[in-house]
Amino acid sequence: MELAQVRLLVSDFRACYRFYADVLGLKPQSGAQDGPYEKFSPATGSAGIAIEDRSMMAQVIGELGKAANGHRSLVVLRVDDLDRYCEQIVARGAEIVRGPAPMTDRMRVAHLKDPEGNIVELQEWLLLRG
């Protein structure tokens, strides 16, 4: 078994596309800004995040509401320099809701939300520093 991706079901596809591509700087697989599906990948590593229009999946399984309520997911991304990355994404329109701040003695984190309210945690692993 292999994990192919984590997929977020979204109502405002274009806003979420812009967030993951333009604000966070992840690479879109196809450039399908209008959806109904797109996968995003960081510059390194094999993990990917995908977004899919909620209405498309609702047609497939017939039981999803039009909009999710509350925080449904947490996406975690590791970055090498948390302060620098936060400065870059704030300049591109991100709003940091917490941090950067220590989470443990080995990790600093910052939190923000995507346009659908999914929480994104940015981690800087201090243990990896020489």
DSSP file with accessible surface (Angstrom, degrees, kcal/mol):
  #  RESIDUE AA STRUCTURE BP1 BP2  ACC     N-H-->O    O-->H-N    N-H-->O    O-->H-N    TCO  KAPPA ALPHA  PHI   PSI    X-CA   Y-CA   Z-CA
    1    1 A M              0   0  244      0, 0.0     2,-0.4     0, 0.0     0, 0.0   0.000 360.0 360.0 360.0 142.5    0.0    0.0    0.0
    2    2 A E        -     0   0  172      0, 0.0     2,-0.6     0, 0.0     0, 0.0  -1.000 360.0-124.6-136.1 133.7    1.2    3.5   -0.8
    3    3 A L        -     0   0  140     -2,-0.4     3,-0.1     1,-0.2     0, 0.0  -0.684  25.9-175.4 -76.1 119.7   -0.3    6.8    0.3
    4    4 A A        -     0   0   67     -2,-0.6     2,-0.3     1,-0.3    -1,-0.2   0.876  54.8 -44.7 -85.3 -41.5   -0.9    8.8   -2.9
    5    5 A Q        -     0   0   39     42,-0.1     2,-0.5     2,-0.0    -1,-0.3  -0.969  44.6-107.7-175.4 166.0   -2.1   12.1   -1.5
    6    6 A V  E     -a   49   0A  78     42,-1.6    44,-2.9    -2,-0.3     2,-0.5  -0.959  37.8-157.1-107.1 129.4   -4.3   13.9    1.0
    7    7 A R  E     -a   50   0A 112     -2,-0.5     2,-0.5    42,-0.2    44,-0.2  -0.935   5.3-154.7-116.1 129.6   -7.2   15.5   -0.7
    8    8 A L  E     -a   51   0A   9     42,-3.1    44,-2.3    -2,-0.5     2,-0.6  -0.878  13.7-138.4-100.7 130.4   -9.2   18.4    0.7
    9    9 A L  E     -a   52   0A  50     -2,-0.5     2,-0.3    42,-0.2    44,-0.2  -0.795  32.2-176.8 -88.7 123.6  -12.8   18.9   -0.4
   10   10 A V  E     -a   53   0A   0     42,-2.7    44,-3.3    -2,-0.6    45,-0.3  -0.880  34.3-158.1-127.4 153.0  -13.4   22.6   -1.0
   11   11 A S  S    S+     0   0   52     -2,-0.3     2,-0.9     1,-0.2    -1,-0.1   0.778  93.6  48.9 -95.7 -35.4  -16.3   24.9   -1.9
   12   12 A D     >  +     0   0   85      1,-0.2     4,-2.1     2,-0.1     5,-0.2  -0.736  68.2 174.2-107.9  84.2  -14.3   27.8   -3.3
   13   13 A F  H  > S+     0   0   10     -2,-0.9     4,-3.0     1,-0.2     5,-0.2   0.913  73.9  50.9 -59.9 -47.8  -11.8   26.1   -5.6
   14   14 A R  H  > S+     0   0  131      1,-0.2     4,-2.5     2,-0.2    -1,-0.2   0.907 110.6  49.0 -61.5 -41.3  -10.2   29.2   -7.1
   15   15 A A  H  > S+     0   0   29      2,-0.2     4,-2.2     1,-0.2    -1,-0.2   0.917 114.4  45.6 -65.0 -40.9   -9.5   30.7   -3.7
   16   16 A C  H  X S+     0   0    0     -4,-2.1     4,-2.5     2,-0.2     5,-0.3   0.896 110.7  53.4 -70.1 -38.9   -8.0   27.5   -2.4
   17   17 A Y  H  X S+     0   0   12     -4,-3.0     4,-2.7    -5,-0.2     5,-0.4   0.954 110.7  47.2 -56.9 -50.3   -5.9   27.0   -5.6
   18   18 A R  H  X>S+     0   0  119     -4,-2.5     4,-1.9    -5,-0.2     5,-1.7   0.916 111.3  52.3 -59.5 -42.9   -4.5   30.5   -5.2
   19   19 A F  I  <>S+     0   0   13     -4,-2.2     5,-2.9     3,-0.2     4,-0.4   0.956 115.4  38.0 -59.0 -53.5   -3.7   29.9   -1.6
   20   20 A Y  I  <5S+     0   0    0     -4,-2.5     6,-2.4     3,-0.2    -2,-0.2   0.885 128.6  33.0 -71.6 -34.7   -1.8   26.6   -2.1
   21   21 A A  I  <5S+     0   0   12     -4,-2.7     4,-0.3    -5,-0.3    -3,-0.2   0.958 131.4  24.1 -84.2 -56.7   -0.1   27.8   -5.3
   22   22 A D  I  <5S+     0   0   93     -4,-1.9    -3,-0.2    -5,-0.4    -2,-0.1   0.860 130.3  35.0 -84.8 -37.8    0.5   31.5   -5.0
   23   23 A V  I   <S+     0   0    1     -5,-1.7    -3,-0.2    -4,-0.4    69,-0.2   0.953 129.8  29.5 -83.8 -54.6    0.5   32.0   -1.2
   24   24 A L  S   <S-     0   0    3     -5,-2.9    -3,-0.2    -6,-0.2    -4,-0.2   0.729 100.7-130.4 -79.4 -20.4    2.2   28.8    0.1
   25   25 A G        +     0   0   50     -6,-0.3    -4,-0.2    -4,-0.3     2,-0.2   0.724  48.3 156.0  80.6  22.9    4.3   28.4   -3.1
   26   26 A L        -     0   0   14     -6,-2.4    -1,-0.2    16,-0.1    -2,-0.1  -0.534  47.2-110.4 -79.7 150.9    3.4   24.7   -3.8
   27   27 A K  E     -B   41   0A 154     14,-3.2    14,-2.0    -2,-0.2     2,-0.2  -0.694  26.1-136.5 -87.6 120.5    3.8   23.5   -7.4
   28   28 A P  E     -B   40   0A  38      0, 0.0    12,-0.2     0, 0.0    10,-0.0  -0.489   6.4-141.7 -72.5 145.2    0.5   22.7   -9.1
   29   29 A Q  S    S+     0   0  128     10,-2.5    11,-0.1    -2,-0.2     9,-0.1   0.907  90.6   3.5 -73.0 -43.7    0.5   19.5  -11.2
   30   30 A S  S    S-     0   0   82      9,-0.3     3,-0.1     2,-0.0    -1,-0.1   0.603  88.9-118.5-121.9 -18.1   -1.6   20.7  -14.1
   31   31 A G        +     0   0   39      1,-0.2     2,-2.1     2,-0.0     3,-0.2   0.690  52.9 157.9  83.5  19.3   -2.5   24.4  -13.6
   32   32 A A    >   +     0   0   31      1,-0.2     3,-1.9     5,-0.2    -1,-0.2  -0.470   8.0 169.9 -79.3  76.4   -6.2   23.7  -13.5
   33   33 A Q  T 3  S+     0   0  100     -2,-2.1    -1,-0.2     1,-0.3   -16,-0.2   0.729  75.2  49.8 -64.5 -22.4   -7.2   26.9  -11.7
   34   34 A D  T 3  S+     0   0  119      1,-0.3    -1,-0.3    -3,-0.2   -20,-0.1   0.371  99.0 169.4 -97.6   2.7  -10.9   26.4  -12.2
   35   35 A G    <   -     0   0   21     -3,-1.9    -1,-0.3     2,-0.2    17,-0.1  -0.247  63.8-172.1  77.5-163.3  -10.8   22.8  -11.0
   36   36 A P  S    S+     0   0   63      0, 0.0    17,-2.6     0, 0.0     2,-0.3  -0.993  95.0   9.0 -87.9   5.2  -12.5   20.6  -10.2
   37   37 A Y  E     + C   0  52A  63     15,-0.2     2,-0.3    -5,-0.1    15,-0.2  -0.998  57.5 164.8-146.7 144.3   -9.2   18.9   -9.1
   38   38 A E  E     - C   0  51A   0     13,-2.0    13,-2.7    -2,-0.3     2,-0.4  -0.946  20.2-148.3-157.7 141.4   -5.6   19.9   -8.6
   39   39 A K  E     - C   0  50A  39     -2,-0.3   -10,-2.5    11,-0.2     2,-0.4  -0.901  14.1-160.2-108.6 141.5   -2.6   18.3   -6.8
   40   40 A F  E     -BC  28  49A   0      9,-3.7     9,-2.4    -2,-0.4   -14,-0.0  -0.949   6.6-172.1-122.6 142.2    0.2   20.5   -5.3
   41   41 A S  E     -B   27   0A  36    -14,-2.0   -14,-3.2    -2,-0.4     7,-0.1  -0.976  21.5-122.4-133.0 146.3    3.7   19.4   -4.4
   42   42 A P        -     0   0   49      0, 0.0   -16,-0.1     0, 0.0   -17,-0.1  -0.283  39.1-100.6 -75.5 171.9    6.5   21.0   -2.5
   43   43 A A  S    S+     0   0  111    -18,-0.1     2,-0.3    -2,-0.0   -17,-0.0   0.817 106.8  29.4 -64.9 -30.4    9.9   21.5   -4.2
   44   44 A T  S    S+     0   0  109      3,-0.0     3,-0.1     0, 0.0     2,-0.0  -0.884  99.2  38.8-128.0 161.0   11.3   18.4   -2.3
   45   45 A G  S    S-     0   0   72     -2,-0.3     0, 0.0     1,-0.1     0, 0.0  -0.075  75.3-102.7  88.2 169.1    9.8   15.2   -1.0
   46   46 A S  S    S+     0   0  119     -5,-0.1    -1,-0.1     2,-0.0     2,-0.0   0.508  78.9 110.3-109.8  -6.7    7.1   13.0   -2.4
   47   47 A A        -     0   0   73     -3,-0.1     2,-0.3   -42,-0.1   -42,-0.1  -0.349  46.7-169.3 -70.5 150.4    4.1   14.0   -0.4
   48   48 A G        -     0   0    8     -7,-0.1   -42,-1.6   -44,-0.1     2,-0.4  -0.979  18.7-148.1-140.9 154.9    1.3   15.9   -2.1
   49   49 A I  E     -aC   6  40A  16     -9,-2.4    -9,-3.7    -2,-0.3     2,-0.3  -0.975  19.2-169.2-118.2 136.0   -1.9   17.8   -1.2
   50   50 A A  E     -aC   7  39A   0    -44,-2.9   -42,-3.1    -2,-0.4     2,-0.4  -0.912   9.4-152.7-123.5 152.7   -4.8   17.9   -3.6
   51   51 A I  E     -aC   8  38A   0    -13,-2.7   -13,-2.0    -2,-0.3     2,-0.4  -0.953  12.6-175.3-120.6 145.7   -8.0   19.9   -3.6
   52   52 A E  E     -aC   9  37A   2    -44,-2.3   -42,-2.7    -2,-0.4   -15,-0.2  -0.999  35.3-102.8-140.4 137.9  -11.3   18.8   -5.2
   53   53 A D  E >>  -a   10   0A  37    -17,-2.6     4,-1.4    -2,-0.4     3,-0.8  -0.411  28.0-138.0 -60.3 125.4  -14.5   20.7   -5.6
   54   54 A R  H 3> S+     0   0   21    -44,-3.3     4,-2.5     1,-0.2     5,-0.2   0.855 100.8  59.9 -54.1 -39.6  -16.9   19.4   -2.9
   55   55 A S  H 3> S+     0   0   65    -45,-0.3     4,-1.7     1,-0.2    -1,-0.2   0.852 100.8  55.2 -63.7 -31.1  -19.8   19.3   -5.4
   56   56 A M  H <> S+     0   0   65     -3,-0.8     4,-1.3     2,-0.2    -1,-0.2   0.945 111.7  42.1 -66.4 -46.1  -18.0   16.8   -7.6
   57   57 A M  H  X S+     0   0   41     -4,-1.4     4,-2.6     1,-0.2     5,-0.5   0.868 108.8  60.1 -70.0 -32.8  -17.5   14.4   -4.7
   58   58 A A  H  X S+     0   0   24     -4,-2.5     4,-2.4     1,-0.2    -1,-0.2   0.891 104.3  50.7 -60.5 -37.8  -21.0   15.0   -3.5
   59   59 A Q  H  < S+     0   0  161     -4,-1.7    -1,-0.2    -5,-0.2    -2,-0.2   0.872 111.3  49.4 -66.2 -34.4  -22.2   13.7   -6.9
   60   60 A V  H  < S+     0   0  104     -4,-1.3    -2,-0.2     1,-0.1    -1,-0.2   0.943 129.2  17.2 -72.0 -49.0  -20.1   10.6   -6.5
   61   61 A I  H  < S-     0   0   83     -4,-2.6    -2,-0.2     3,-0.0    -3,-0.2   0.586  89.9-141.1-105.8 -11.7  -21.1    9.6   -3.0
   62   62 A G  S  < S+     0   0   65     -4,-2.4    -4,-0.1    -5,-0.5    -3,-0.1   0.694  77.2  82.2  67.9  22.6  -24.3   11.5   -2.7
   63   63 A E        +     0   0  160     -6,-0.2     2,-0.4    -5,-0.1    -1,-0.1   0.400  53.8 109.1-140.8   6.4  -24.0   12.6    1.0
   64   64 A L        -     0   0   48     -6,-0.1     4,-0.1   -10,-0.1    -2,-0.0  -0.697  60.2-131.2 -86.9 137.8  -21.7   15.6    1.3
   65   65 A G        -     0   0   47     -2,-0.4    -7,-0.1     2,-0.1     3,-0.1  -0.210  29.5-101.4 -72.9 174.7  -23.3   18.9    2.3
   66   66 A K  S    S+     0   0  196      1,-0.2     2,-0.3    -8,-0.0   -12,-0.1   0.826 102.4  19.2 -70.0 -32.6  -22.5   22.1    0.4
   67   67 A A  S    S-     0   0   61    -13,-0.1     2,-0.2   -56,-0.0    -1,-0.2  -0.998  77.1-120.6-141.7 145.0  -20.0   23.4    3.0
   68   68 A A        -     0   0   33     -2,-0.3     2,-0.4   -59,-0.1   -57,-0.1  -0.532  25.4-139.3 -78.7 149.4  -18.0   21.9    5.8
   69   69 A N        -     0   0  134     -2,-0.2    48,-0.0     2,-0.1    -1,-0.0  -0.931  60.2  -9.0-110.8 135.9  -18.6   23.2    9.3
   70   70 A G  S    S-     0   0   63     -2,-0.4     2,-0.6     2,-0.0    -2,-0.0  -0.092 109.7 -32.8  75.4-177.7  -15.7   23.7   11.7
   71   71 A H        +     0   0  110      1,-0.2    47,-0.1    47,-0.1     3,-0.1  -0.678  58.2 174.3 -80.9 118.9  -12.1   22.7   11.2
   72   72 A R        +     0   0  161     -2,-0.6     2,-0.3     1,-0.2    -1,-0.2   0.673  57.7  12.6 -99.1 -24.2  -12.0   19.5    9.2
   73   73 A S        -     0   0   36     44,-0.1    46,-1.9     2,-0.0     2,-0.4  -0.978  52.4-142.3-152.1 165.1   -8.3   19.0    8.7
   74   74 A L  E     -d  119   0B  93     -2,-0.3     2,-0.5    44,-0.2    46,-0.2  -0.987  15.8-161.2-132.6 118.6   -4.8   20.0    9.5
   75   75 A V  E     -d  120   0B  13     44,-2.9    46,-3.3    -2,-0.4     2,-0.5  -0.884   9.7-157.6-100.3 130.2   -2.1   20.2    6.8
   76   76 A V  E     -d  121   0B  68     -2,-0.5     2,-0.4    44,-0.2    46,-0.2  -0.948  11.7-179.6-115.5 127.4    1.4   20.1    8.1
   77   77 A L  E     -d  122   0B  27     44,-2.8    46,-2.9    -2,-0.5     2,-0.4  -0.987  18.6-142.0-124.8 134.1    4.4   21.4    6.1
   78   78 A R  E     -d  123   0B 107     -2,-0.4     2,-0.3    44,-0.2    46,-0.2  -0.806  21.6-176.8 -95.1 134.3    8.0   21.4    7.2
   79   79 A V        -     0   0   20     44,-3.1    46,-0.4    -2,-0.4     3,-0.3  -0.918  28.3-136.0-127.3 154.9   10.1   24.4    6.2
   80   80 A D  S    S+     0   0  123     -2,-0.3     2,-0.5     1,-0.3    -1,-0.1   0.870  98.5  27.0 -78.9 -38.8   13.8   25.1    6.8
   81   81 A D     >  -     0   0   59      1,-0.1     4,-2.6     2,-0.0    -1,-0.3  -0.854  67.5-174.6-129.3  95.6   13.5   28.7    8.0
   82   82 A L  H  > S+     0   0    0     -2,-0.5     4,-2.7    -3,-0.3     5,-0.2   0.896  82.8  50.3 -61.1 -44.9   10.1   29.4    9.6
   83   83 A D  H  > S+     0   0   70      2,-0.2     4,-2.2     1,-0.2    -1,-0.2   0.940 113.8  44.6 -61.8 -47.2   10.6   33.1   10.1
   84   84 A R  H  > S+     0   0  135      2,-0.2     4,-2.2     1,-0.2    -2,-0.2   0.932 114.2  49.2 -63.3 -44.4   11.7   33.7    6.5
   85   85 A Y  H  X S+     0   0   33     -4,-2.6     4,-2.6     1,-0.2     5,-0.2   0.925 110.2  51.1 -63.6 -42.2    9.0   31.6    5.1
   86   86 A C  H  X S+     0   0    8     -4,-2.7     4,-2.4    -5,-0.2     5,-0.2   0.918 109.0  51.4 -61.7 -42.0    6.3   33.3    7.2
   87   87 A E  H  X S+     0   0  142     -4,-2.2     4,-1.9    -5,-0.2    -1,-0.2   0.921 111.3  48.7 -59.2 -42.8    7.6   36.7    6.0
   88   88 A Q  H  X S+     0   0   76     -4,-2.2     4,-0.9     1,-0.2    -2,-0.2   0.930 113.6  43.8 -64.8 -45.6    7.3   35.5    2.4
   89   89 A I  H  <>S+     0   0    0     -4,-2.6     5,-2.9     2,-0.2    -1,-0.2   0.847 110.4  54.8 -75.1 -30.1    3.8   34.1    2.6
   90   90 A V  H ><5S+     0   0   74     -4,-2.4     3,-1.8    -5,-0.2    -1,-0.2   0.924 106.1  53.4 -64.4 -39.6    2.5   37.1    4.6
   91   91 A A  H 3<5S+     0   0   90     -4,-1.9    -1,-0.2     1,-0.3    -2,-0.2   0.796 108.6  50.9 -64.1 -24.3    3.8   39.3    1.7
   92   92 A R  T 3<5S-     0   0   90     -4,-0.9    -1,-0.3   -69,-0.2    -2,-0.2   0.308 134.8 -84.6 -96.1   5.6    1.8   37.1   -0.6
   93   93 A G  T < 5S+     0   0   54     -3,-1.8    -3,-0.2     1,-0.3    -2,-0.1   0.431  79.2 140.1 113.4  -0.8   -1.4   37.4    1.4
   94   94 A A      < -     0   0    9     -5,-2.9     2,-0.5   -71,-0.1    -1,-0.3  -0.433  39.7-147.3 -72.9 151.6   -1.3   34.8    4.1
   95   95 A E        -     0   0  153     18,-0.3    18,-0.6    -2,-0.1     2,-0.4  -0.958   9.7-146.2-120.8 110.1   -2.5   35.7    7.6
   96   96 A I  E     -E  112   0B  41     -2,-0.5    16,-0.3     1,-0.2     3,-0.1  -0.625  12.8-172.6 -75.1 126.9   -0.7   33.9   10.4
   97   97 A V  E    S+     0   0B  77     14,-2.8     2,-0.3    -2,-0.4    15,-0.2   0.670  71.4  11.6 -96.1 -17.4   -3.1   33.2   13.2
   98   98 A R  E    S-E  111   0B 111     13,-1.5    13,-2.8     3,-0.0    -1,-0.3  -0.935  93.2 -54.6-158.9 135.0   -0.4   31.9   15.7
   99   99 A G  E     -     0   0B  35      1,-0.3    11,-0.2    -2,-0.3     2,-0.2  -0.382  22.3-131.6  95.0-171.3    3.4   32.0   15.8
  100  100 A P  E    S+     0   0B  45      0, 0.0    -1,-0.3     0, 0.0    10,-0.2   0.439  76.8 134.9 -63.9 140.5    6.0   31.5   14.8
  101  101 A A  E     -E  109   0B  25      8,-2.4     8,-3.1    -3,-0.2     2,-0.0  -0.983  60.9 -82.4-156.6 156.4    6.5   30.1   18.3
  102  102 A P  E     +E  108   0B  94      0, 0.0     6,-0.3     0, 0.0     3,-0.1  -0.379  32.9 178.2 -62.7 139.1    8.1   27.1   20.0
  103  103 A M  E    S-     0   0B  87      4,-3.0     2,-0.3     1,-0.6     5,-0.2   0.701  74.7 -14.6-103.7 -44.0    5.9   24.0   20.1
  104  104 A T  E >  S-E  107   0B  69      3,-1.7     3,-0.9     0, 0.0    -1,-0.6  -0.824  83.8 -86.5-141.1-176.5    8.5   21.8   21.9
  105  105 A D  T 3  S+     0   0  139     -2,-0.3     3,-0.1     1,-0.2     0, 0.0   0.637 129.7  42.8 -73.1  -8.4   12.2   22.2   22.5
  106  106 A R  T 3  S+     0   0  146      1,-0.2    20,-2.0    20,-0.1    21,-1.1   0.393 114.0  48.5-113.7   0.2   12.8   20.6   19.1
  107  107 A M  E <   -EF 104 125B  39     -3,-0.9    -4,-3.0    18,-0.2    -3,-1.7  -0.996  51.8-163.3-149.3 139.2   10.2   22.4   17.0
  108  108 A R  E     -EF 102 124B  45     16,-2.2    16,-2.8    -2,-0.3     2,-0.3  -0.925  23.8-173.5-113.4 146.4    8.9   25.9   16.2
  109  109 A V  E     -EF 101 123B   0     -8,-3.1    -8,-2.4    -2,-0.4     2,-0.3  -0.934  19.4-164.7-138.2 160.2    5.5   26.3   14.5
  110  110 A A  E     - F   0 122B   0     12,-1.7    12,-3.0    -2,-0.3     2,-0.4  -0.973  15.8-149.9-138.0 149.4    3.2   28.8   12.9
  111  111 A H  E     +EF  98 121B  28    -13,-2.8   -14,-2.8    -2,-0.3   -13,-1.5  -0.959  21.4 157.8-124.2 143.0   -0.5   28.3   12.1
  112  112 A L  E     -EF  96 120B   1      8,-2.1     8,-3.2    -2,-0.4     2,-0.4  -0.885  30.6-121.2-146.8 173.7   -2.7   29.8    9.4
  113  113 A K  E     - F   0 119B 102    -18,-0.6   -18,-0.3    -2,-0.3     6,-0.2  -0.956  15.1-132.8-122.8 145.4   -5.9   28.9    7.6
  114  114 A D    >   -     0   0    7      4,-2.4     3,-2.2    -2,-0.4   -98,-0.1  -0.319  46.8 -87.6 -82.0 175.3   -6.7   28.3    4.0
  115  115 A P  T 3  S+     0   0   67      0, 0.0   -99,-0.1     0, 0.0    -1,-0.1   0.725 129.9  52.3 -60.4 -18.2   -9.8   30.0    2.5
  116  116 A E  T 3  S-     0   0   54      2,-0.1     3,-0.1  -104,-0.0   -48,-0.1   0.440 121.9-103.8 -94.3  -3.4  -12.0   27.0    3.5
  117  117 A G    <   +     0   0   19     -3,-2.2     2,-0.2     1,-0.3   -44,-0.1   0.479  70.0 148.0  93.9   1.4  -10.8   27.1    7.2
  118  118 A N        -     0   0   11    -47,-0.1    -4,-2.4   -46,-0.1     2,-0.4  -0.513  49.4-121.1 -66.4 138.3   -8.5   24.1    7.0
  119  119 A I  E     -dF  74 113B  42    -46,-1.9   -44,-2.9    -6,-0.2     2,-0.5  -0.652  22.4-160.1 -86.4 134.7   -5.6   24.7    9.4
  120  120 A V  E     -dF  75 112B   0     -8,-3.2    -8,-2.1    -2,-0.4     2,-0.5  -0.974   3.6-161.7-114.3 124.1   -2.1   24.7    8.0
  121  121 A E  E     -dF  76 111B  18    -46,-3.3   -44,-2.8    -2,-0.5     2,-0.5  -0.939   2.8-157.9-106.4 125.0    0.8   24.1   10.4
  122  122 A L  E     -dF  77 110B   0    -12,-3.0   -12,-1.7    -2,-0.5     2,-0.4  -0.900  14.5-163.2-100.2 127.6    4.2   25.2    9.3
  123  123 A Q  E     -dF  78 109B  26    -46,-2.9   -44,-3.1    -2,-0.5     2,-0.5  -0.928  17.7-167.1-117.3 139.0    7.0   23.4   11.2
  124  124 A E  E     - F   0 108B   3    -16,-2.8   -16,-2.2    -2,-0.4     2,-0.9  -0.988  21.0-144.7-117.9 115.5   10.7   24.1   11.6
  125  125 A W  E >   - F   0 107B 107     -2,-0.5     3,-0.8   -46,-0.4     4,-0.3  -0.714  14.2-172.4 -85.6 108.1   12.5   21.1   13.1
  126  126 A L  G >  S+     0   0   47    -20,-2.0     3,-1.6    -2,-0.9   -19,-0.2   0.802  78.9  69.5 -72.2 -26.8   15.2   22.5   15.4
  127  127 A L  G 3  S+     0   0  121    -21,-1.1    -1,-0.2     1,-0.3   -20,-0.1   0.812  91.2  62.1 -60.8 -29.9   16.7   19.0   15.9
  128  128 A L  G <  S+     0   0  110     -3,-0.8    -1,-0.3   -22,-0.2     2,-0.3   0.645  80.7 101.3 -74.7 -14.6   17.9   19.0   12.3
  129  129 A R    <         0   0  150     -3,-1.6    -3,-0.0    -4,-0.3     0, 0.0  -0.561 360.0 360.0 -73.2 136.3   20.1   22.0   12.9
  130  130 A G              0   0  132     -2,-0.3    -1,-0.2     0, 0.0    -2,-0.0   0.813 360.0 360.0 -56.6 360.0   23.7   21.1   13.3
